[in-house]
Amino acid sequence: MGAVKSKRVPRAVREQQMLDAAVLTFARRGYSAASMDEIAEAAGVSKPLVYLYLNSKEDLFSTVIRRESEALVAAVTAAVEPGATADRQLWSGLKGFFAHTAAHPYGWAVLHQQVRTHGEPFTREVAAMRAEIIAFVTKLIGAAAKETGCVGELAEREVAGLAHALVGAAESLAEWVNVRADEGASGEREHPSARDTAATMMNFVWAGLGRLTEGGRWAPGGLVGQESASGVRG
């Protein structure tokens, strides 16, 4: 009897297996220490096949970054509630962000930690992802300012800075959530839910934004604008 032929795995499926193995290896070992041998072993394929499908280690890392970046942006975009108020859209987008980073901690580690230590050309992919998210947040903050009747001064002078600050804070919070090691009664690691983490972010950012849209601004001598008119000082 002839040998029974094993079912061939489609190339697209095999590539994703390799990329999954690469994400895990790069996150755990770092780009420099990770080897193509380790990645091939984790994917259950030969090293020549990895090179055949994904070329060099540098190309593989770039492909990983691109895939993880696109997945993160897609998760945030899909989570946003269409037609909702600006704060609800931001809230739902943040929940999508924190849910995705919690569900894909190795992918987030590659994007947020490994890429920063290796510079170009890898940082370009992450920069493009951040720019897309920041543009989205900028639009929401601008919409919120208009909804509250805030004058154009806020939109022109501060919206972009607020959007960059919010995205940076969310990235830092996601890193903190994914590495904390609190133990519950079960003895297993417990992480705040995406909902709780998003609420923390909204309480930090949106409350301050609300004060700005109401005319209250911080100055070295205390709050000015609507708050100072009420006798409130910093």
Secondary structure, 3 states (H helix, E strand, C coil): CCCCCCCCCCHHHHHHHHHHHHHHHHHHHCCCCCCHHHHHHHHCCCHHHHHHHHCCHHHHHHHHHHHHHHHHHHHHHHHCCCCCCHHHHHHHHHHHHHHHHHHCHHHHHHHHHHHHHCCCCHHHHHHHHHHHHHHHHHHHHHHHHHHCCCCHHHHHHCHHHHHHHHHHHHHHHHHHHHHCCCECCCCCECCCCHHHHHHHHHHHHHHHHHHHHCCCEEECCEEECHHHHCCCCC
